[in-house]
Each structure stands twice: as structure tokens, then as C-alpha cells.
Amino acid sequence: MKVLFLDIDGVVNKRDNFDRSKGMGPYPIDSYCAFLVGRITLSTGCKVVLSSSWRNHPEGVQNVSQRVVELLDKTGNEGKYRGDEVQAWLDRHPEVTKYAILDDDMDFYVYQAPNYFKTRFEDGLTDEIANAVIEHLNA
């Protein structure tokens, strides 16, 4: 099984739509970035695990499930770094054969680097990054 660990802020919620006063509610989503996540899942057959802090808020999880992609699961709150949470989830799921991490933060370990795709809060998920994730998961 292929898995995509998905952060939200800085990936599908970028700077120009982060301002909650724009009428997007407390969990804004950029529709084009969400489309790119969908393209990744359709092109690779991967399942999505929510690694964002939104996983701790039922409304945030629901918003992602409804407006971005159906979720397989969410990471727990193990460890000090997001890399710990990803590794703990992988340890519980030995059926995972390939994974990718989409995140704008760098709190991951060196050994996770080949699976890590960094976005920027200013841009969110771009075509170039989405294509790199698709290539990685399909390799």
C-alpha cells in the first residue's frame, strides 16, 4: 500500500487564503491545491493519512475529508516531532510499501528525507511538487 502523509497549513491552505476574515471559515482550503492532492491520489492509488495539527480538531478532519480527499487515517501524537508521528504510524502499518510526506515544516529525520516533499506557506502545493510526489510513489 502507498501512503501520502498530508499536512494542511502550507500545503492546501496557503498564505493568500489563510486570512479567516475572507469568509472561508476557520478551516480554509485552496481549491487548486486540493485538486492537486486529488491528482496525486488518482495517479498513484495512494491512501491519505492526515499528519496536520488539524487532525486534533473534528471540524478540521471533516473539512479535509469533504473538501480535499477521503482520509484513511490520521497520525497520533507520539513523540516530539512530526517525523516521530509518521514513524509511529508506519510501525503500526507494515503493509505500507511506499510513502510520501507533504509538509511545509522540516521536523522530520534525515532517513525520511527521500520521502519528504517540502512546500512553502506562500505557495502551498504546486504542480511541480505534485508531479515529484507522483513520480516518487509510482517508482
Secondary structure by P-SEA (a helix, b strand, c coil): cbbbbcccccccccccccccccccccccccaaaaaaaaaaaaaccbbbbbcccccccaaaaaaaaccccccccccccccccaaaaaaaaaaacccccccccccccccccccccccbbbbbccccccaaaaaaaaaaaac
